Amino acid sequence: MTTFTYDALPGRVVFGFGAVAELPAEIDAFDAQRILLIAGASELELARALCAPFADRIMTTFSGIRPHVPIEVADSAREAAADADLLLCVGGGSTTGTAKAVALTTGLPIIAVPTTYAGSEVTPVWGLTQGSRKTTGTNSVVLPRTVIYDPDLTLTLPASLSVASGLNAMAHCVEAFWAPRRNPVSSAVAADGIRHLAAGLPAIAADPGDGTARADLLLGAYLAGSAFAVAGSGLHHKICHVLGGAFDLPHAETHAIVLPYVLALNAPNAPEAASRIASALGHENPVQGLHELGTKLGVPEGLRALGLSESDPETVIDDILALAPADNPTPVTRDGLKNLLRAAWAGTAPTREEAA
Ligand code: NAD
């Protein structure tokens, strides 16, 4: 018999083409009169247009968004929130992250209107950066109460950013199968997320104006964020976190390169996950399916293409081993990790045998 614990997360989601027309009604549901609008400079025009029907209730606008929410940005946004009764954020993960930083200290509710495929809007995870050090934490107060997903708002996101963001979502879905708080619900959500991402990603790379593909990717991103929020992260995220921090690697590319190799390591000892991932990818071999998808999308061939030297990965093996989850489907050994990193560095086709 399957036994599990599942903490379902609250939140209202309004999804669909034109869904953003529901924003005034969603604002009314909070009876908000003093709204802090949070949107980056490049999304400001869009955000102001969306707020036109209730412009008199926008108390202040904060647009000083920066990646990874530096603490100074959080402080300024918190000051701007004095006397506000609702936070409305329009933008990508950095913008949602800024709203979360404000909610963390003020307890104000958030309505989120995402314009990328980050998925942060459905997680209770916040992140703040002081100098070069990023701290993350989990607090239900930062979980947006309402999320409005409108694929039309993502049409302007360039193909390269869309692919990077979508592949990041793919990593959340794949890893959800062996992450610490996995359960049948998060796995079902993750499998469907993979299906939508695998359909949307190549279509957007071919034609960024493909609305159906945008909807697939946005739904996939929502499902990925939901799976990650419940299941958490595992070995893959630990490897990328250590590599990214040690060698200042680009986040999305590192995830995209490493993911098939972690799947190759785990697949032999997680056959049900492997079979569900394969079926969601529409490929008989999940590892190959993921690798081929990455190649089709122009993912760099191996970590060496990101400027890493051959000996670099070995220098962080101890750091990864210290963080590796004890219940990873394939026990993480020094040799296993060394093989995985060597293959991921070279960009050779990942195979299940690498688990040996
Ligand atoms: P981002 O928010 O930094 O946006 C990237 C760029 O895209 C920005 O220049 C932005 O102005 C632009 N942009 C946004 N929407 C656009 C649109 N529709 N058209 C054209 N340009 C647009 O990047 P992101 O990938 O959305 O988010 C990344 C951040 O989110 C990271 O800091 C990551 O750690 C965080 N994140 C957090 C969680 C969580 O659960 N806390 C989950 C996923 C990601």
Boltz pocket constraint, residues with backbone or C-beta under 6 A from the ligand:
constraints:
  - pocket:
      binder: B
      contacts: [[A, 40], [A, 42], [A, 43], [A, 67], [A, 68], [A, 69], [A, 91], [A, 92], [A, 93], [A, 94], [A, 95], [A, 97], [A, 115], [A, 116], [A, 117], [A, 118], [A, 119], [A, 120], [A, 121], [A, 123], [A, 124], [A, 125], [A, 126], [A, 127], [A, 153], [A, 154], [A, 155], [A, 156], [A, 157], [A, 158], [A, 161], [A, 165]]
      max_distance: 6.0
